[in-house]
Amino acid sequence: MSYHEAPAIAASDAPRLDQDDRPTLRFVTCGSVDDGKSTLVGRLLYDSKTLLDDQLDELASESRTVGTTGDDLDFALLVDGLQAEREQGITIDVAYRFFATKLRRFIVADTPGHAQYTRNMATGASNADLAVVLVDARKGVITQTRRHSHILSLLGVRHVVLAVNKMDLIGFDGDRFAAITAEYLTLAGQLGISQVQCIPVVAPHGDNIVAASARMPWYTGPTVTAYLESVDVSGDVSQRPFRLPVQWVNRPNAEFRGFCGRIASGTIAIGETVAVQPSGRQTRVARILAPGGERDRAAAGESVTLTLADEIDVSRGDVLTAGPGPLVSDQLAAHLVWFDDEAMVAGRRYLLKCGAASTGAVITTLAHRIAIDTMLREGAATLDANQIGYAHLSLDRPLVFEAYRDDRSMGSFILVDPISHRTTAAGMIDLSLRRATNIHWQRLAVDKSVRARLKQQRPCVLWFTGLSGAGKSTIADLVDRRLAEFGRHSALLDGDNLRHGINRDLGFSNADRAENVRRAAEIAALFVDAGMIALVALISPFRSERELARQRIEADEFIEIHVATPLAECERRDPKGLYRRARAGELPAFTGIDDPYEAPQAPEITIDTSELSTDAACERIIGYLREHNYV
Amino acid sequence: MLDIPTPAEPALSERTGGERLRAASHLRRLEAESIHILRETAAEFRKPVMLYSIGKDSSVLLHLAMKAFHPGKPPFPLLHVDTTWKFREMIAFRDRRARELGIDLIVHTNNDGLSQGIDPFSHGSARYTDVMKTQALRQALDFHRFDAAIGGARRDEERSRAKERVFSHRSAAHRWDPKNQRPELWSLYNTMLAPGESMRVFPLSNWTELDVWDYILLENIPIVPLYLAGSRPVVERDGALIMVDDERMPLLAGEEPRWRSVRFRTLGCYPLSGATVSTAATLPEIVREMMASRTSERQGRMIDRDSPASMERKKAEGYF
């Protein structure tokens, strides 16, 4: 076939690229090696008449010399532009190409199929609205199809065209196409990819690319081009609350101080109130400078400069917001796609970049890794290159962000190795693990300090931990009574009592115990916010959970009291008869008997009731509170 | 107001359906992305510079930089690598624009090359380009210790350009390693550099040639008049129309400059820039002519065709 044959689009229909509002669809092509991605992209460029005569002459001449398609044009040569790619006949790196039809403009990221270049595929997918996933009709859905689809789902690509290529090599078998389609739809369902259009194609010959294929009359759906032109991928970020990551502070002279950045979501107008995050300070928008000049209003996607009504401190990395507060935390959980050949190491410090903010970050734990073949979560300590995992990160300072599923630009980050400077991972933020200390997203008129002043006390949490029968509830009850006598305001959260109400649904598995502790900590934190002294009496056997509780509450407001009565003494007392039943094997996994109790390493107060009476223990705690100006 | 011409704001400020703003048009989206990249460069690097080649892409880039930092000036100088073989009109235009905009302009010429008498005729375009452009650029970047060089290259220009990142890392020896580029996700750019290393930054990566012309038209951006058709003295050589811009051009036997109505789609050194026969003397006429054109702009660039993958090789050696 030569390019002088009549192209699929008649000349009169050739796209007019004049300046207009045709929307741009960004898509990515993916699939395994030799599935024909580059050929498909080349074909799309060719059929959309994007290629000009001198480029076609060059393609024809190169197809003869370095091509792999005999006398036909080798469309892959249009996109595989690096020497190494031509030598090996594969795609190594992402190529971005542009073409347009009458209805739409397209930016296509043609990405490599090799597993070793998965990172490049993720790169292409990060800005894509849609993905064309190619499979070879002879092979069907394979590991690489799963891997790529999983990455697409992680990166929030919800629209997929499954192009089943090389239909000519299976005799245009409609049943085989249906079987591959069914298998892929199951996979897409598991991954939450909601929109899938399956199309049988022969990329080098153009079947069902632009024109419907006469060789597959059984297929009555849209062609690839028709689908790409018509699919609705809109997810309107202008409907979300206003977010502007501050990129640059513009101070050309003493009179002008503007804050520059690209609006991530929402709209803003002159006179509207904005908050500077993470400080939470509020002011109003005085002026909006857009590339075309002064404006009354601006929307998501625009690069603008704002001036503010008040002189408040704003620097690069801060975020101007309106409406409901964003997430602000120095602890977060995120999906990671690991890029670097050097494996991920928990505890090592990386540089994290999110929007215009940069901060040091440590991966504290790898919660799980995804086994690509089965897509099941598996336990693992590290991630190798091209692996996907879910990790907890601890940052040097609080970050202003959104969950990735809500906002791609405010919820994405990269990790950079501070020594090699390589980009080691892409991250998609799932949630905040806790509120960072001293961060207030919503400035309330009556806040904790006001309430505390009214009550003439500093709010805090007294967290009693220790074995069953150690005396936690008894001491806490007495402390509570004494505080009431002085006219202080306190509340006692007893583990057993909580289990009658808010924790009624929880059992005694490790996961349920962790949840038990988490809820108690959340409630205690609310009491602290209300200016109260909260007493929590809970075995809380694991150090890590108590640590989470401590992190949930501000640093100087958490007082850990280890009721360190020895096991033998607790068992001798056995006030609820639990040890007896545990010893009889009736209560499996009982703390202290066949389940461990991890004693605190540095509690604020330690009390051994085998040496100290309840009254004396109570006095010691009240003394501590006085000494540290809580009461 | 901006001190650059700003025609009526299109679509953007219109309101439709109450509070919703109309989606930014294609060019406004490209503009917003490019401005984001320019500001990111200014914020992240110690000493950036903008490469200014006087061509249409450079004109667009300079215009965007003026907008990105308005009402301030761009916080970086312009650098022009002058081979001494540019069209005279280009040099005049360069000096006038720098003066009008009040921007620092650094002009660098490879004086070693000059003293060796390297010229595009006797040494061939490949050697000439290497000495007077690639080596000259490296000298200038090293001398001023610039750590980021902003350029107007676009991904639609050439296949190896389509593979290049927006922030493209260069080793201390200015080498580009196409097989080991940093992954570039979302709008997050890894700008970390070791001592001596540098970055090439391409804010126009996602623009096409037609986008550039549309934007020049929309924004009324000044360009070198050579882009518009005019009667100019040309000779036909190796299938290209070469303008005889000064007396240094040696004429071959039988060659005699003829005055023809021509214009340029791409501008570089005059002996290496082929003209096209055209009567398009206004911007709208150029855009119309472009849309009907069946050849790419780089057809007029002799140096792209030195050998297969010549652009990739030149880039690996430090060419822009």
Interface residues (C-beta under 8 A of the other chain):
Chain A: R16 L17 D18 Q19 D20 D21 R22 P23 T24 L52 D53 D54 Q55 E62 L78 V79 D80 G81 L82 Q83 A84 R86 I92 D93 V94 A95 Y96 R97 F98 R105 I107 R119 N120 A122 T123 S126 N127 S238 Q247 W248 N250 R251 P252 N253 F256 G258 C260 G261 R262 T267 L289 A290 P291 G292 G293 E294 R295 D296 R297 A298 A299 G301 E302 S303 T305 R316 F339 L351 K353 C354 G355 A356 R408 S409 S412 F413 I414 V416 P418 H421 R422 T423 A426
Chain B: M1 L2 T6 E9 A11 L12 S13 R15 E19 R20 L21 A23 A24 S25 H26 L27 R28 R29 E31 A32 E33 I35 H36 R39 E40 A42 A43 L64 K67 A68 F69 H70 P71 G72 K73 R155 D156 E158 R159 S160 A162 K163 P178 K179 Q181 R182 P183 E184 L185 W186 S187 L188 Y189 N190 M192 L193 A194 S205 N206 T208 L210 D214 L217 L218 V287 M291 S293 R294 T295 S296 Q299 P308 A309 E312
